[in-house]
Structures are given as structure tokens and as C-alpha cells.
Amino acid sequence: MARGESRKRKPGTPDYRKRFWAAVTAIVVAAGSIGVSHAGFTLPNQAQKQVQMAAAETEPAEQTAKKQVPNAAKQSLELEDAQGIQEADAAAVADQSELESDKTTASGFRSVDETVYATENLLNVRSGCGTEYEIVTQLNQGDSVQRVGIGDGWSEVLYKDKSCFIRSEYLTTTEPGSEEATVTAQGAEADAQGAPVSNGCIVAIDAGHQAKGNPDKEPVGPGSSTMKAKVASGTEGISTKLPEYELTLSVSKKLKRILEERGYQVVMIRESNDVNLSNAERAEIANKSGASIFVRIHGNSLDNTTVNGTLSMCQTASNPYNGGLHAASYSLSKKITDSVCAATGFKNRGVQETDSMSGINWCKIPVSIVEMGFMSNPEEDQKMARDDYQELIAGGIANGIDAYYQ
């Protein structure tokens, strides 16, 4: 055989090199770690590589494939199972979330089931979701109802097993007198840091008129046979065209804020223009509110556009319905008129006594109708439409109320 040629093995002749390395591999595998740490010898690195190569070569391809395929299939199945479980869980969560979000009342509100409590007195409970709907009843602070739905700033509640609606901002889930309510109240007191302390006086404020008048008749006083329209929509500014019912509500809200800053508790007869309350009903609300005085805010009007100034009204001493309140009502009216004129510079037209006003005659507490100025006078109309003058008027009325209680 020439140098460099390899010797070819005859067919059927065993390959002794592979057998040798296979034997060595078997010894090493059998010995395991013993062959290294306890047998006292270690194969050289090169020999280890050769052993590994020989072991690989001696393993039939089919056997290797059989080991690899099941392992790969097993891993694939495990991944698929895991992915399937995750997808199933996600689908279940999504389905549950969709089911929960789809729970609505017949009115389309998000469905709930909880007891809520009124945070204000004389809280209107309406037959529909909006101030244009009929007032079914009124709640006082602390009264409870069952809330079954929430949506669009309104709560759907059950009253005598019928669905009614209340503004959500005047409801709370905290039970009055509970530990949570006590803690909340203490926290609010601590956060106030200088908030006014209550002076113990309750004032009822009526913003005169409303968006739509009611020409139906009612007695001018308790038991009277004389009838009068329940309520008018009022006048409007000769220059600004500002409706009286908007002007009176704007000033009333400012007056409420000022009085509360001074420690008064305020009862608002109305806080929106879309109401339907007669003059007698307004007086009755004030009578039942716990207020000690009733202040009614109005704008004046005459055909003579040159007439201007501020005046107030109360009953006469001989009023057949509440003449005994004349002295207190007159005192309240005069102090308010004087203070408004001092604040605004408007002409002081004094106090007018009359027994023709149902809003006065139905009162059981001292009352004053404040005619802030003449909306028929261009100059006063424009001033009363301004926010700064409304602040002056409201501040003047508050000063008169302060003077009344002193």
C-alpha cells in the first residue's frame, strides 16, 4: 500500500476503532462521576471529546429521532395548552366583564343595588330623569332610599316600589351617625381650617318666578275665597332682555354663598329655572324648612321707564292671615333695603306694606320681598345684569340679614 493511502476494510469486517471507543464510552458512562472523582483517573480533554463523538456515532439514528420527536411534540403540546388556557382565561374575563357592563335598568342606567341617604333637606324625588318631571315627594337630610341605577348625574331609586329619580350629587352611601360618617365629618372639619362656624340661623331664599308661569288659580291666603294665579314667569330687562327668573336665581345663588360663608344655613326654594312651584307652595316649603326668615328675591318693572330704585314688601299689621308677623317682617325688609342701597348706590324707595301677595300671606315666619331694582329702567337693568352688581346686591341683602339678627 502506498504511503498516504488509507486501508480499506473489507465488507463484513468489524470496525475495531468504533468498537474500541464504544467500549470506552460504556465504561465512562457506567462509572459516571466515580470514574472521575473516585477511580482516580481523568481522561484528557481530547479523549473526552472523542468519547462523546463515539457515543454519538454509536447511537442509532432511529433511536435519536424517537427521543427527539416525542420531546419536541411534548413541548409543543405544553405551549399550546398554556396558550389555550391563557386565551380561555382572557375570554372568560372578557365575557364576565361584558356581562357585568351590560347590566342596566329599564331606564338604561347602570344597575346597582344599594341604600343611599339624602344629604340635603327638601330633596326632590321626581317621576323622571330631569327637572321638568313631576316632584313625587321630597326627602330630608338623612332619609334613605334604595338606589337601583346610576347614570348621567341622576340616580334611579325605588319609592313605594316605583322607579323615581334624584340628582346623584345629593346622595351618599354613608349612613348618618355611622362610624364612617363620624370619621368623614371629623376629617372634613380638620380640612376646613378656618371654615365658618354655624351661627344657628336658617334662612330660606326664594328666587322669584320660573321659566314657565302657571296661570292656574290658588287662594291668595289660607282659607281665602280670593283666587290668584299660582305663579308668573316675571318680566325681562328692557335693554338686556334678561328674564327676571334668571336674574333672581343668579343673585340668590350668590346670596346663598355669602350667607354660608358667614355661618348661616340656607334653604333654597329652587335652584333651577325649570320648576313648577306656586307662590303658596314656596311659602309652605319655607314654613316647613326650619328657617326663621323667608327672603324672596325679585326684579321690579313699571311702564314708566324713568322710575328706579330698590324697595321691599311685607304684610300690614292688620293682615288677616299673618298680621302678627308684621313687626318682624317690616324690620327685616327695612334693614335689607337700607343695606342694598348702601352697597349699590341705588335709590332707597323704602318698605311697601301689602296684603295682596300670596307669597307673603301663606308665610308663618317673617318674610320680605326684595325688589332689587327696576328692570324697566335701562340703567338699572344693565347694572343688575352685571356680575359685579349682582355681588353688591347679594352682599347688601346679606348685610341686612346680619343687621336683622343683631
SVG drawing of the C-alpha trace seen along z (x, -y; Angstrom):
<svg xmlns="http://www.w3.org/2000/svg" viewBox="-115 -109 120 119">
<polyline fill="none" stroke="black" stroke-width="0.4" points="0.0,0.0 1.4,-3.4 2.2,-6.0 -0.8,-8.2 -3.4,-5.7 -5.9,-4.6 -6.5,-0.9 -10.0,0.1 -11.9,2.5 -13.5,5.5 -17.2,5.7 -18.4,7.5 -15.2,6.9 -15.8,5.2 -14.7,1.7 -12.5,2.2 -11.9,-1.6 -15.5,-2.3 -15.9,0.8 -12.9,-0.4 -14.4,-3.9 -17.8,-2.4 -16.3,-0.3 -14.5,-3.2 -17.8,-5.2 -19.6,-2.5 -17.0,-2.3 -17.2,-6.1 -21.0,-6.2 -21.2,-3.4 -18.6,-4.8 -20.2,-8.2 -18.7,-10.6 -16.9,-7.7 -14.7,-7.3 -13.5,-10.9 -13.5,-11.5 -13.2,-8.1 -11.4,-5.9 -8.6,-8.3 -8.2,-9.0 -9.4,-11.6 -9.5,-11.3 -7.6,-14.0 -9.8,-16.7 -9.2,-15.4 -10.1,-11.9 -13.3,-13.1 -14.3,-14.7 -13.6,-11.5 -15.6,-9.6 -18.6,-11.9 -18.2,-11.7 -18.1,-7.9 -21.1,-7.8 -23.0,-9.9 -21.9,-7.7 -22.9,-4.5 -26.4,-5.7 -28.7,-4.6 -30.3,-7.5 -33.8,-6.0 -33.4,-6.0 -32.2,-9.6 -35.2,-10.6 -37.6,-8.7 -36.2,-10.6 -36.3,-14.0 -39.7,-13.8 -41.7,-13.0 -39.8,-15.7 -40.5,-18.2 -44.1,-17.2 -44.4,-17.3 -43.0,-20.8 -45.3,-21.9 -48.3,-20.5 -47.4,-22.1 -47.0,-25.5 -50.3,-25.1 -52.0,-24.0 -50.6,-27.0 -51.6,-29.4 -55.1,-27.8 -55.5,-28.2 -54.4,-31.9 -56.8,-32.6 -59.6,-30.8 -59.0,-32.8 -58.9,-36.0 -62.1,-35.1 -63.8,-34.3 -62.7,-37.6 -63.9,-39.5 -67.2,-37.6 -67.7,-38.3 -66.8,-42.0 -69.2,-42.3 -71.9,-40.6 -71.4,-43.0 -71.2,-46.1 -74.4,-45.1 -76.4,-45.0 -78.7,-48.1 -82.1,-49.1 -85.2,-49.6 -84.2,-53.3 -80.8,-52.5 -78.9,-53.2 -76.0,-51.1 -77.6,-48.6 -76.7,-48.8 -78.4,-47.7 -77.5,-49.9 -79.0,-52.1 -78.3,-55.8 -79.1,-58.7 -80.1,-62.3 -77.5,-64.9 -79.9,-67.9 -83.3,-68.9 -86.3,-69.2 -84.5,-67.0 -86.8,-66.5 -87.8,-62.9 -89.0,-63.1 -91.1,-60.9 -88.5,-61.1 -84.8,-61.9 -84.9,-65.7 -86.1,-68.8 -89.1,-69.0 -90.7,-65.9 -93.2,-65.9 -92.0,-66.0 -93.3,-62.8 -92.1,-63.6 -89.2,-65.3 -86.6,-63.8 -85.0,-65.4 -81.3,-65.0 -80.6,-61.5 -83.7,-59.9 -82.8,-56.7 -84.0,-55.1 -82.8,-52.1 -80.8,-53.0 -81.1,-50.6 -79.4,-52.6 -76.8,-55.3 -76.4,-57.4 -75.9,-60.9 -75.8,-62.7 -79.0,-61.1 -79.8,-58.1 -82.8,-55.8 -84.4,-54.9 -87.3,-53.0 -90.1,-54.9 -93.2,-52.9 -91.9,-50.2 -91.9,-52.6 -88.9,-54.0 -88.1,-57.6 -85.1,-59.8 -82.9,-62.0 -79.8,-64.1 -76.8,-61.9 -74.8,-64.8 -77.3,-65.0 -77.0,-61.3 -74.4,-59.4 -73.9,-55.7 -72.6,-56.7 -75.2,-56.1 -75.7,-59.2 -74.4,-58.6 -72.2,-55.7 -68.6,-55.4 -67.6,-56.2 -69.8,-59.2 -68.3,-60.4 -64.7,-59.9 -65.6,-61.7 -67.2,-64.6 -64.1,-64.9 -61.8,-64.8 -63.9,-67.5 -63.7,-69.7 -60.0,-69.2 -59.5,-70.0 -61.7,-73.1 -59.1,-75.1 -61.0,-78.3 -64.3,-77.4 -67.1,-79.5 -68.8,-78.2 -72.6,-77.9 -74.4,-80.8 -77.5,-78.7 -79.6,-80.8 -81.5,-79.2 -82.6,-81.4 -85.0,-80.4 -84.3,-82.1 -86.8,-82.1 -85.6,-83.1 -88.7,-84.7 -90.7,-83.3 -89.7,-80.4 -89.1,-79.7 -92.8,-78.9 -95.6,-80.6 -98.6,-78.8 -101.9,-80.6 -103.9,-78.2 -105.5,-79.8 -104.9,-79.3 -106.3,-81.2 -104.4,-84.4 -104.2,-83.2 -105.2,-80.3 -109.0,-79.8 -109.4,-82.8 -112.1,-82.8 -110.0,-85.3 -108.1,-83.5 -104.9,-84.5 -102.6,-83.0 -100.2,-80.5 -97.0,-82.0 -95.9,-84.3 -92.8,-84.0 -91.9,-87.5 -90.6,-90.5 -87.4,-91.0 -84.8,-93.6 -85.8,-96.5 -82.3,-96.7 -80.7,-93.4 -83.8,-91.2 -82.5,-89.2 -85.5,-87.2 -86.4,-88.1 -86.3,-84.4 -82.7,-84.1 -81.7,-87.3 -83.3,-86.3 -81.7,-82.8 -78.3,-84.2 -78.5,-86.7 -80.0,-84.1 -77.1,-81.7 -74.6,-84.4 -76.6,-85.3 -76.5,-81.7 -72.8,-81.5 -72.2,-84.7 -74.6,-83.7 -73.0,-80.3 -69.6,-81.9 -71.0,-83.9 -72.2,-80.8 -75.9,-80.7 -77.7,-77.6 -79.5,-78.3 -82.6,-76.6 -83.1,-77.3 -86.7,-77.1 -85.5,-76.5 -82.1,-76.0 -83.1,-75.7 -85.4,-77.6 -87.3,-74.5 -89.6,-74.2 -93.4,-74.4 -93.9,-75.9 -96.7,-78.2 -96.2,-81.1 -98.2,-79.4 -96.2,-76.2 -93.0,-78.2 -94.2,-79.7 -95.1,-76.3 -91.7,-74.9 -90.1,-77.8 -92.6,-77.2 -91.5,-73.5 -87.8,-74.1 -86.9,-75.2 -85.9,-78.6 -86.5,-81.6 -86.9,-84.1 -88.0,-84.0 -86.3,-86.3 -87.9,-86.5 -85.8,-87.9 -87.4,-89.9 -86.9,-92.4 -89.3,-95.3 -91.0,-96.8 -93.2,-99.7 -94.4,-101.3 -92.6,-104.5 -89.0,-103.7 -87.6,-106.6 -88.6,-105.1 -85.7,-103.4 -84.5,-102.3 -84.8,-99.5 -87.7,-98.7 -89.1,-95.8 -92.5,-94.5 -94.2,-92.9 -97.7,-92.4 -99.6,-95.1 -100.2,-94.8 -103.9,-94.1 -103.2,-91.2 -105.9,-88.6 -103.5,-85.7 -100.3,-86.6 -100.6,-90.2 -98.7,-89.1 -95.5,-88.8 -95.7,-92.4 -93.2,-94.0 -90.5,-91.4 -91.2,-91.4 -91.0,-95.1 -87.8,-95.2 -86.2,-92.6 -87.4,-94.4 -86.1,-97.8 -82.7,-96.5 -82.3,-94.7 -83.4,-97.7 -81.1,-100.1 -78.2,-97.7 -78.7,-97.1 -78.9,-100.8 -75.8,-101.4 -73.9,-98.8 -75.2,-99.7 -76.0,-103.4 -79.5,-102.7 -82.3,-105.0 -83.9,-103.8 -87.7,-103.6 -88.4,-102.1 -90.8,-99.4 -94.2,-98.9 -96.9,-97.1 -99.4,-95.0 -101.8,-92.1 -102.3,-91.2 -99.3,-88.9 -100.0,-85.2 -96.3,-84.5 -96.5,-86.7 -99.9,-85.7 -99.1,-82.0 -96.0,-82.6 -95.8,-81.5 -92.3,-83.2 -91.1,-86.8 -90.9,-87.4 -89.7,-90.1 -90.0,-90.5 -86.9,-92.3 -87.4,-94.3 -83.7,-94.8 -84.2,-97.4 -86.3,-98.3 -85.7,-96.1 -87.8,-98.6 -85.2,-101.3 -82.4,-100.9 -79.6,-102.0 -80.6,-99.7 -81.4,-96.9 -77.8,-97.0 -76.3,-97.2 -78.3,-94.3 -77.2,-92.1 -73.6,-92.6 -71.9,-90.0 -70.2,-92.7 -73.5,-94.5 -75.2,-91.2 -72.4,-90.6 -73.1,-94.0 -76.8,-93.3 -76.3,-89.9 -73.8,-91.3 -76.2,-94.1 -79.0,-91.7 -76.7,-89.6 -75.7,-92.7 -79.4,-93.5 -79.9,-89.9 -76.9,-90.3 -78.4,-93.5 -81.8,-91.9 -80.3,-89.2 -78.2,-91.6"/>
</svg>
